[in-house]
Amino acid sequence: MQLHTVLTPEWIEWGKKKSEENPRLEGFVAGEGGYHPKVLLLGEAPGDKEVKLGHPFQGPSGKELDRWLASLGLTREDIYITGVVSARPFSIGKTGRKRDRRPNNTEVKQWAPMFDFEMTHFKDLLMIPMGNASLQRLLGNKAKIGDLHGQLIEQPIQYLDKSTDTFKLTDNIRKIFPLYHPSYSKRFKNMKTVVDQDSANLKKLLAQVLS
């Protein structure tokens, strides 16, 4: 399987340093995919498995992703996958062990320059945010996966304006198809029908977009 990252060595060093500067983050996992991806998958942040192995979506979540991609007629070489934060956000539980957590707004903003750099490489690809973290990074905090899942949205996305340190909208229109995380129906059995229907809608859309 031939996968690569669009991040330059300078960006990778930037990411590693950014992770080291935050005591509530650990590791670094670069986005990766095929050399000619057909779609762009956007997640939240790496977890324990991903940080240990150095690649996105590993372990049980990785197996679930691979099964889901196969159902769409895709492989990891057909996608590029990254997250809004490229280090593992964690909290310390009552037992003293680290637990994965969602990145907070400050962390999302701190990692915005790297995320924006990656997005500039895929201006024409269909974007598939999986869950609220990546959806809201693209469209703002008012966007909810429960409202927008399973439908094609065509509008500008957010980027961090360095001169004002605020999020603004791009000039170009992007195609966005929000989805619940592929493992969502495993945790919430009552959502399986909804998740399966969204995947069926995506498969139809891909047949149109990639034909």
Secondary structure, DSSP 4 states (H G I P E B T S, - for coil): ---B----HHHHHHHHHHHHH-TTEE-----EE-SS-SEEEEES---HHHHHHTSSS-HHHHHHHHHHHHHTT--GGGEEEEESSSSEEEEE-TTS-EEE-PPPHHHHHHTHHHHHHHHTT-TTSEEEEBSHHHHHHHH-TT--HHHHTTS-EEE--EEEETTTTEEEE-SS-EEE--B--TTHHHH-GGGHHHHHHHHHHHHHHHHHH--
